[in-house]
Amino acid sequence: MTKIVTLYNHKGGVSKTTTTYHLAHALAEHLGKKVLVVDADPQCNITELFLYRVIEELDQKESQGEQTDLPGTSLKDALWPRLDGERADVDVANIELIQPSKDEEIYIFRGDIALSEAEDRLSYAHSQRMTSDMHQKRNHIAIHDMLRRLGERDSFDYILVDVGPSAGALTRAFFLSCDEFLTPVAPDRYNFQAINSLSEILSKWTSEHLAIVSDFKKLKLNIAEDPPIFKGLIMQRYQRHNGVAKTSYQLWIDKIAARTIEKLTPSLIESGGKKSVYPATLTNPITTAIPDFASIAPMMLQLGKPAWRLEKKETGWQGAVWDDREKAINEVRELFFKLAEVVDE
């Protein structure tokens, strides 16, 4: 059965998209998994990451006066006939996914800037979820039903959903369609404070969702029966000295971990039950710690490949600079391979 996973934090600037990108590659390369990446963020950043070469070629053609279109079905185009009431469900059979490279089993369900137009419709469907309006009930579960049937259609091991840094209806619908989630954070005061509001958001989403599961199942609507399981924090963007986090960063790492234990995990258990939190996170909520690797991230974005696939000849790094970068590249690979193993547990 396909496992659906998201990295969610309503706080932006925590490297959510870049981490999802690397996790997809780690699952495919290290564990041999077949992975679908769904771009549910109207900013479409992960679509750009995976398809940047295609986009560059299309931009070149457009500069020469040619009319072009991105390949594949966009998320907005797939959902809209259902949200408009033209169909009882999403036409999964005709969704065309994109495989950026034939060398690995990673597929893209591309994003669409216009997907933000779904926000109002999903918000209204949520408000009508307890009424007798079957059209709105179908809209309410459309995303979960689509992802489940798509996973079944193509026998995906994993679907990774890249959601936006928001607490809106679109993000809520995708989040509640997932089996598990991890929360990327950075060690600073803003992320520390965000744990409180994240706890409130997720508790409310979970409670409201579980209240309607029984009724939707009686109507044979494909609703997620359980809330997503919290698999832990991904601590990111901190600096190190002699291999350990600098004191100023460690302070916030410890505070965020403690706040997660005190606030986030209890609220998830209270609203969703003990099974809504992965046992290991109860005492050690930091699943993975990924330090700031300075110039490696900009280089991987420039070249459009995972950090561990950067080659000396294409980076321009020479001598001792390359030696230092190569060590960091190898560390990035090990960290993401271990993260993939955690997700696969």
C-alpha positions, 0 to 999 in steps of 0.5 A: 500500500502506498504511504503518503507523507508530507513535511509540514510547518506553517512557519515558512523559511524552514527548507521544506521544499528542498528537504522534500526534494532530497528525501524523494531522491534518497527514497528512490536511490537508497531504498529503491522505492517508486516515488511520486512528488505532488506539488500542492504549493501554489508557489510551485517551487518543487515543480521548478526544482525537478523540471528546471531543465524542461522549463529553461528549454520552454522559456528559450522557445517562448523567447523565439516566439513559440507557444509552449506548455509544460508537460503532464497534468497539473494538480489544478486541472486534475481537481477542477472538474470535481470541484466544479461538480462536473464529475463525481470524483477526480479522473485519475485514469487520465492524469499524466505524470512526469518522470524527469529522469528515466534513470530513477523511479521518481514522478512529478504531479506538477503544481499550478499557480492557479491552484490557489483558486481551490482555497475558497472551494475547499474552505466552503466544502469544509464548512458544509462537511456536516450537512447533507450536501453531497457535492460538498462532501465529495469535494471535502474528500476529493484530494484524499480519494485522488491520491489514494487511487493514484497511488494504487494506479501506478503502484507507488511506494511513496507519495510525498506532498509538498504543501505550502507554509500556510494553515489554509483549506488547501494545505489542510486537505492535503495534510489530512490525506497523509499517513505521516508527517515530519515538521522541518524547523530552524533553531530560532525564536520564531520557530520556537514560538511557532510550535504553540500555534502549530499544536493548536492548528493540528489539534483543531484539524484532527478533532474536526476530521475525526468527528466526521469519519464515521458519517462519511464511511457510511456514505461510502466516501473515501475519507482518511480514517486516521490522522497523520502520524507525527514522525518527528522534527527535522532540525535544519539551518544551524551552524556548527563548530568542531562538529557540534552545533554552536552554542547559540543554535544549541540553545534553540534546538533544546528549547524547540525539542522541549516545547515539542515534548511539552506542547505538540505531542500531547496535543496530537495525542489528545486530539488523535489518540496515542497512535498519532505520534510515533513512539520514538518522538515522545522522548526524542522528537528530533528525527534528523538534524541537517546543519547549514552546508553553506554553498552546497545548497545554492549549487544544487539549486543551480545545477538541479540535482541532489547535493550528493550528486554534485561533481567537481568539474561542474561546481568549479570548486578546486583544491582544499575547497573541493575537499571540504565540500566533498566531505560535506556532500558525503555527509548530506547523503548519509543524513538523507539516506538515514531520513529515508530509512526513518520514513520507511519504518 
